[in-house]
Amino acid sequence: MKKELILEIIQERWSPYSFSSSPVESFKLKAMFEAASLAPSCNNEQPWMFVHATKEEKDVFNDFVGFLVDGNKIWASQAYALVISMARTKFTFSGKHNRFAFYDTGMAVTNLLLQGMALDVFVHQMGGYSVEKVKEYFKLGDDIEPVAMMAVGYLGDGSSLSPELLKRDENRRPRKSISEFVFKNSPDNHAF
């Protein structure tokens, strides 16, 4: 497939390890969250929630860093902001389980990521954090589930990274060929 058919902003998106602690303007953060609000969702439920802390709120930011596994603390603590995406797992109109909540939240995050890229703000999502610590910290009920944490900020120069992390930061992770995950008519019939 011709790469020129794929939007440049999608091709350019990546998840850096090197972040600058320079402040990201609040209007840019707000634009990223506004972009998330425009994502489609089942029954227009918009089940996503985003809780963020910036280096401006040092104590809260450090609490957020404390949710991360040690390997992520090293580099993510350099970012200007940490964001936790969460999903409301029950429909507001019926109280029934919303099995699409995580899917919809993921779509909102994609909008957030791409809007960030358009503003030269980078996002690195992480699964390496304690869901239990987040739930306890915010006293979350059973109907709200943390999904992922994100480091958000401008690109750094790599000087704060170990040689191993710097190498990971410089190398882009390979993408699977669509022939590995796109099928036609049945899961054993490759489409392309």
C-alpha positions in Angstrom: 0.0 0.0 0.0 1.2 3.5 -0.8 2.3 5.3 2.4 1.1 8.6 0.9 -2.4 7.5 1.4 -1.9 7.4 5.2 -2.2 10.7 7.0 1.2 12.1 7.8 0.3 12.8 11.4 -0.6 9.1 11.9 2.7 8.1 10.3 4.7 10.5 12.5 3.1 9.5 15.8 5.5 7.7 18.2 6.0 7.3 21.9 9.2 8.9 23.1 11.1 8.2 26.3 12.9 11.5 26.4 10.7 14.4 27.6 11.5 18.0 28.4 10.0 19.3 31.6 9.2 22.6 29.8 5.6 23.6 30.5 3.0 22.7 27.9 0.7 25.6 27.5 -2.7 25.0 29.1 -4.5 25.9 25.8 -2.7 22.9 24.2 -3.6 20.5 26.9 -7.2 21.7 26.7 -7.2 21.2 22.9 -6.0 17.7 23.4 -8.8 16.9 25.9 -11.3 18.7 23.6 -10.2 16.4 20.8 -10.7 13.4 23.0 -14.3 14.6 23.6 -15.1 14.3 19.9 -14.4 10.6 19.7 -17.3 8.3 18.9 -18.8 6.1 21.6 -21.6 3.6 22.1 -24.9 5.4 22.6 -22.8 8.6 22.8 -22.0 7.6 26.4 -18.6 9.2 26.3 -17.4 6.9 29.2 -13.9 8.3 29.3 -12.4 10.3 32.1 -8.9 11.9 32.2 -7.2 13.0 35.4 -4.0 14.9 35.0 -1.3 16.5 37.1 1.4 18.8 35.9 4.8 19.8 37.4 3.0 23.0 38.5 1.3 20.8 41.3 4.5 19.2 42.5 3.0 17.2 45.3 0.2 15.7 43.2 2.5 15.1 40.3 4.9 13.2 42.6 1.9 11.2 43.8 1.1 10.3 40.2 4.8 9.3 39.6 4.3 7.0 42.6 1.6 5.0 40.7 4.2 4.0 38.1 6.4 0.9 38.1 10.1 1.7 38.7 11.1 1.3 35.1 8.6 4.0 34.0 9.3 6.4 36.9 12.8 6.9 35.6 11.8 8.6 32.3 8.1 9.5 32.8 8.9 11.7 35.8 10.7 14.1 33.3 7.5 14.8 31.4 5.5 18.0 32.1 2.3 16.2 32.8 1.0 12.7 33.7 -2.5 11.7 32.7 -4.6 8.8 33.8 -7.3 7.6 31.4 -10.2 6.0 33.1 -13.4 4.4 31.8 -16.9 4.5 33.4 -18.0 0.9 33.0 -21.8 1.4 33.5 -24.2 3.2 31.2 -25.6 6.3 32.8 -29.0 5.8 31.3 -29.5 2.2 32.5 -26.8 1.4 35.1 -26.0 -1.7 33.1 -22.4 -2.8 32.3 -21.0 -1.0 29.3 -18.7 -3.6 27.6 -17.6 -0.9 25.1 -16.2 1.5 27.7 -12.5 0.5 27.3 -12.9 0.5 23.5 -14.5 4.0 23.5 -11.9 5.3 25.9 -9.2 4.1 23.6 -10.7 6.0 20.7 -10.8 9.1 22.8 -7.1 8.6 23.6 -6.3 8.3 19.9 -7.9 11.7 19.3 -5.9 13.1 22.2 -2.6 11.6 20.9 -3.1 12.9 17.3 -4.2 16.4 18.5 -1.0 16.4 20.7 1.1 15.5 17.7 -0.5 18.4 15.7 0.7 20.7 18.5 4.2 19.2 18.8 3.2 17.7 22.2 4.1 14.0 22.6 2.4 11.3 24.6 3.8 8.0 25.8 1.1 5.6 27.1 2.0 3.2 29.9 0.4 0.0 31.3 3.2 -0.2 33.9 1.4 1.3 36.8 -0.6 0.2 39.9 -4.3 0.1 39.1 -4.9 -0.6 42.8 -2.9 2.5 44.0 -4.9 4.7 41.5 -8.2 3.2 42.7 -7.3 3.7 46.4 -5.9 7.2 45.9 -9.0 8.5 44.1 -11.4 6.3 46.1 -12.9 5.0 42.9 -16.1 3.0 42.9 -16.6 -0.3 41.1 -18.0 1.6 38.1 -14.7 3.4 37.2 -11.7 1.6 35.9 -8.2 3.1 35.3 -7.1 2.2 31.8 -3.6 3.6 31.2 -1.2 6.3 32.3 0.4 8.8 29.9 3.5 11.0 30.0 2.8 14.2 28.1 5.2 16.9 27.1 7.6 18.3 24.6 10.5 16.2 23.4 13.6 16.1 25.4 17.2 16.0 24.2 17.9 12.5 25.7 20.4 13.7 28.2 18.4 12.4 31.2 18.1 8.9 29.7 20.4 5.9 30.4 22.2 4.6 27.4 19.7 1.7 27.1 16.7 4.0 27.2 18.4 6.4 24.8 18.8 3.6 22.3 15.1 2.6 22.8 14.2 6.2 22.3 16.1 6.6 19.1 14.8 3.3 17.5 11.2 3.2 16.3 9.4 0.0 17.1 8.5 -2.0 14.0 4.8 -2.2 13.0 3.2 -5.5 11.9 2.2 -5.9 8.3 -1.5 -5.7 7.8 -1.4 -9.2 6.4 -0.8 -10.3 10.0 -4.1 -8.9 11.3 -6.5 -8.2 8.5 -8.6 -11.1 7.2 -11.4 -11.4 4.7 -14.5 -13.5 5.3 -12.8 -15.6 8.1 -9.8 -15.4 10.4 -7.8 -17.9 8.3 -8.1 -16.0 5.0 -5.6 -13.1 4.7 -7.1 -10.1 3.0 -4.0 -8.5 1.6 
